[in-house]
Amino acid sequence: MDINIEASSKTPLIKTNLADGKVEISGRSIPENSIDFYKPLLDALTHFAENPSASAELNVYLDYFNTSSSKCLLDVFKLFEQVHAKNSSTVIVWKYDEDDEDMQEAGKDYQSILNVPFRFEEIAE
């Protein structure tokens, strides 16, 4: 089951096309309750990780996320780690604005604790 959640001032856009192994998270992630907000995505990815497609790509482009969102994002990334363990063609694409060193560093922190390929993309403003 695909997820399509429009972005708001406090929550990111979340779009999936799991038949193609594509997931996008973009915007700002400061929801009132991160666990509730990310639960549909985590449920869908848990199911996807049991029988993943031939390739999987997670595109993340956030301008800001809070501490509770960071834990939920880690849970999402860990599911992609499970997909990667079953399937060599998996990547997390971490996008950040060219002058946003904090967001670049956050991606590198995630990369350092996960066993899944990361690709970093600097977005020119």
C-alpha positions as a printed NumPy array, in Angstrom:
array([[ 0.   ,  0.   ,  0.   ],
       [ 1.513,  3.306, -1.11 ],
       [ 1.612,  6.399,  1.09 ],
       [ 0.941,  9.925, -0.169],
       [ 1.02 , 12.568,  2.561],
       [ 1.151, 16.211,  1.511],
       [ 3.623, 18.487,  3.268],
       [ 2.46 , 20.996,  5.858],
       [ 4.285, 23.652,  7.863],
       [ 5.169, 20.981, 10.455],
       [ 5.258, 17.739,  8.492],
       [ 7.161, 16.584,  5.412],
       [ 5.791, 15.283,  2.169],
       [ 5.923, 11.489,  2.159],
       [ 5.392,  9.639, -1.106],
       [ 5.982,  6.004, -1.891],
       [ 5.856,  3.894, -5.003],
       [ 6.777,  0.583, -3.437],
       [ 6.273, -1.417, -6.636],
       [ 9.281,  0.55 , -7.955],
       [11.   ,  0.689, -4.56 ],
       [10.819,  4.506, -4.426],
       [10.272,  6.551, -1.267],
       [10.501, 10.324, -0.839],
       [10.569, 12.367,  2.354],
       [10.944, 16.11 ,  1.919],
       [10.218, 19.335,  3.744],
       [10.199, 20.075,  7.463],
       [ 9.668, 17.408, 10.119],
       [ 8.458, 18.843, 13.426],
       [ 5.135, 17.023, 13.925],
       [ 3.284, 17.139, 17.241],
       [ 3.688, 13.361, 17.507],
       [ 6.449, 11.943, 15.31 ],
       [ 5.643,  8.323, 16.138],
       [ 2.033,  8.682, 15.008],
       [ 3.028, 10.679, 11.923],
       [ 5.642,  8.178, 10.694],
       [ 3.685,  5.03 , 11.655],
       [ 1.95 ,  4.56 ,  8.245],
       [ 5.308,  4.812,  6.473],
       [ 7.011,  2.455,  8.917],
       [ 4.176, -0.057,  8.56 ],
       [ 4.367,  0.088,  4.754],
       [ 8.173, -0.266,  4.775],
       [ 8.04 , -3.147,  7.246],
       [ 5.814, -4.995,  4.778],
       [ 8.022, -3.909,  1.843],
       [11.188, -5.144,  3.604],
       [ 9.717, -8.653,  3.8  ],
       [ 9.564, -8.892,  0.013],
       [11.423, -5.926, -1.536],
       [11.535, -4.947, -5.193],
       [14.71 , -5.444, -7.251],
       [15.925, -1.981, -6.344],
       [15.059,  0.526, -3.657],
       [15.769,  4.227, -3.327],
       [14.933,  6.551, -0.465],
       [15.215, 10.271, -1.268],
       [15.456, 12.489,  1.8  ],
       [15.472, 16.267,  1.442],
       [14.658, 17.959,  4.734],
       [15.36 , 21.532,  5.696],
       [14.875, 20.776,  9.401],
       [13.868, 17.926, 11.696],
       [13.448, 17.717, 15.456],
       [14.844, 15.142, 17.861],
       [11.763, 12.917, 17.872],
       [11.73 , 12.925, 14.059],
       [15.399, 11.892, 14.   ],
       [14.513,  8.649, 15.828],
       [11.673,  7.938, 13.397],
       [13.973,  8.639, 10.442],
       [16.48 ,  6.197, 11.889],
       [13.707,  3.584, 12.054],
       [12.934,  4.248,  8.369],
       [16.621,  3.929,  7.482],
       [16.925,  0.669,  9.44 ],
       [14.124, -0.785,  7.329],
       [16.082,  0.222,  4.225],
       [19.079, -1.498,  5.803],
       [16.977, -4.694,  5.965],
       [16.029, -4.239,  2.304],
       [19.708, -3.741,  1.444],
       [20.608, -6.98 ,  3.252],
       [18.27 , -8.827,  0.845],
       [19.029, -6.75 , -2.198],
       [22.25 , -5.114, -3.35 ],
       [20.616, -2.288, -5.316],
       [19.534, -0.065, -2.433],
       [20.5  ,  3.545, -1.777],
       [19.548,  6.393,  0.529],
       [19.909,  9.71 , -1.279],
       [20.497, 12.463,  1.288],
       [19.89 , 15.889, -0.23 ],
       [20.798, 19.151,  1.447],
       [21.06 , 22.827,  0.524],
       [24.571, 23.858, -0.459],
       [25.051, 26.111,  2.582],
       [23.466, 23.756,  5.123],
       [26.426, 22.059,  6.79 ],
       [24.272, 20.895,  9.715],
       [21.976, 18.908,  7.417],
       [24.954, 17.467,  5.521],
       [26.496, 16.416,  8.846],
       [23.208, 14.838,  9.99 ],
       [23.252, 12.65 ,  6.864],
       [26.844, 11.627,  7.518],
       [25.918, 10.733, 11.112],
       [23.191,  8.413,  9.841],
       [25.549,  6.945,  7.241],
       [28.115,  6.138,  9.95 ],
       [25.709,  3.944, 11.943],
       [23.965,  2.147,  9.077],
       [25.017, -0.545,  6.666],
       [23.317,  0.817,  3.569],
       [24.788,  2.906,  0.738],
       [24.289,  6.666,  0.971],
       [24.608,  9.174, -1.85 ],
       [24.9  , 12.834, -0.932],
       [23.475, 15.505, -3.23 ],
       [24.133, 19.167, -2.66 ],
       [21.227, 21.279, -3.927],
       [22.131, 24.734, -5.247],
       [19.788, 27.398, -3.953]])
